[in-house]
């Protein structure tokens, strides 16, 4: 029979977060954003994500970018979203790399630049992002930001298809039909 109190101390995560633990801060941001065990609070989520992001936590930087892009808990600000996506992408966050690629392609919060868009999609593709692989394939197929190269396009599409990307499967079938 235990004489210790077996209940979880719910103040412990906040203590670590207040002491500057970026991982705990990010997790508290996620808990607040999703309303897991607490009422959802986007402003609080953004606050915790920012604390972790400012310490270089790539996942928090990406999440803060999403908050700015969607205007959740902060004023909607495409340029600020782009800043945080770039920070996370530079730290190797795959989702941020793909998102940044799209933002450069469409000129969302950054200057439109197809070559840079392709660069970021290829970085995501190298990390086995199915969306990044598909996008890199499409860029090579269409000659967006890189010279047109159908064999490279097909290689990227095959990688994406191996991961279950249905758009890549359709692209492979289309390219094979066009080659006949």
C-alpha positions in Angstrom: 0.0 0.0 0.0 1.5 3.3 -1.1 1.6 6.2 1.3 2.6 8.6 -1.5 0.1 10.7 -3.3 -0.2 9.0 -6.7 -2.0 11.9 -8.4 -0.3 13.8 -11.1 0.8 17.3 -10.2 -0.9 19.4 -12.9 1.3 22.5 -12.1 4.5 20.7 -13.0 4.4 21.3 -16.8 3.7 25.0 -16.2 6.6 25.2 -13.8 9.0 23.7 -16.4 7.5 25.9 -19.1 7.9 29.0 -17.0 11.5 28.0 -16.3 12.1 28.1 -20.1 11.8 24.4 -21.2 11.0 24.9 -24.9 9.7 21.4 -25.5 7.2 21.8 -22.6 6.2 25.3 -23.8 5.5 23.8 -27.3 3.5 21.0 -25.8 1.4 23.4 -23.7 0.8 25.4 -26.8 -0.5 22.3 -28.5 -2.7 21.5 -25.5 -4.2 25.0 -25.5 -4.6 25.0 -29.3 -6.4 21.6 -29.3 -8.3 22.0 -26.0 -6.9 18.8 -24.7 -8.0 18.5 -21.1 -8.5 22.3 -20.9 -10.7 24.7 -22.8 -9.2 25.7 -26.1 -7.4 29.0 -26.0 -5.7 30.1 -29.2 -4.2 33.2 -27.6 -2.6 31.1 -24.9 -1.4 28.6 -27.5 0.2 31.3 -29.5 1.9 32.7 -26.4 3.4 29.3 -25.5 4.4 28.6 -29.1 6.1 32.0 -29.3 8.1 31.3 -26.1 9.4 28.0 -27.5 9.9 29.4 -31.1 12.0 32.2 -29.8 14.3 29.6 -28.3 14.7 27.9 -31.7 12.2 25.1 -31.4 11.4 24.3 -35.0 8.0 22.6 -34.3 6.9 25.6 -32.3 8.1 27.9 -35.0 6.0 26.0 -37.6 3.0 26.0 -35.3 3.3 29.8 -34.7 3.5 30.3 -38.4 0.2 28.4 -38.8 -1.3 30.5 -36.0 -0.3 33.7 -37.9 -1.4 32.3 -41.3 -4.9 31.4 -39.9 -5.2 34.4 -37.5 -5.7 32.1 -34.5 -4.8 33.8 -31.2 -2.9 36.5 -33.1 -3.7 38.9 -35.8 -3.6 37.3 -39.2 -0.3 38.2 -40.8 1.0 36.5 -43.8 4.5 38.1 -43.6 4.9 37.0 -39.9 3.7 33.5 -40.8 6.3 33.4 -43.6 9.0 34.5 -41.1 8.2 31.7 -38.7 7.9 29.1 -41.5 11.4 30.2 -42.7 12.9 29.9 -39.2 11.5 26.4 -38.9 12.5 25.4 -42.5 16.0 26.6 -41.9 16.1 24.3 -38.9 15.0 21.4 -41.0 11.3 21.2 -40.3 9.9 19.2 -43.2 6.4 20.6 -43.1 7.8 24.2 -42.9 10.0 23.5 -45.9 7.0 22.3 -48.0 4.8 25.1 -46.8 7.6 27.7 -47.6 7.9 26.2 -51.0 4.2 26.8 -51.6 4.4 30.3 -50.2 7.3 31.1 -52.6 5.4 29.6 -55.5 2.3 31.7 -54.9 4.0 34.8 -53.4 2.2 34.5 -50.0 3.9 36.6 -47.4 7.2 36.4 -49.5 8.2 37.6 -52.9 7.1 35.1 -55.6 10.1 33.1 -56.7 9.6 29.8 -58.5 13.3 28.8 -58.2 13.2 29.2 -54.4 9.8 27.4 -54.3 11.3 24.4 -56.0 14.4 24.5 -53.7 12.2 24.3 -50.6 9.9 21.5 -52.1 13.0 19.5 -53.0 14.3 19.9 -49.4 11.0 18.6 -48.1 11.2 15.8 -50.7 14.6 14.7 -49.4 13.0 14.3 -46.0 10.5 11.9 -47.5 7.5 14.3 -47.5 5.0 12.8 -50.0 3.7 16.3 -50.7 7.2 17.6 -51.1 8.1 14.7 -53.5 4.9 15.3 -55.5 5.6 19.0 -55.7 9.2 18.5 -56.7 8.0 16.1 -59.4 5.5 18.6 -60.7 8.2 21.3 -60.8 10.5 19.1 -62.8 7.6 18.0 -65.1 6.6 21.6 -65.8 10.0 23.2 -65.7 9.1 25.4 -62.7 12.2 26.9 -61.1 14.3 24.1 -62.7 14.9 22.8 -66.2 12.1 20.6 -67.5 13.2 17.0 -66.8 10.6 14.2 -67.1 12.8 11.5 -65.8 13.5 13.5 -62.6 9.8 14.2 -62.4 9.0 10.5 -62.7 11.6 9.7 -60.0 10.0 12.2 -57.5 6.5 11.0 -58.4 7.5 7.4 -57.8 8.9 8.3 -54.3 5.7 10.1 -53.5 3.5 7.2 -54.8 5.5 4.7 -52.7 4.3 6.7 -49.7 0.7 6.5 -50.9 0.4 9.9 -52.5 -2.6 9.5 -54.9 -1.8 12.6 -57.0 1.6 11.1 -57.7 0.0 7.8 -58.8 -2.1 9.7 -61.3 0.9 11.7 -62.5 2.8 8.5 -63.1 0.0 7.0 -65.1 -0.4 10.2 -67.1 3.3 10.4 -67.9 3.5 6.8 -69.0 0.4 7.2 -71.2 2.0 10.3 -72.8 5.2 8.4 -73.5 3.4 5.8 -75.6 
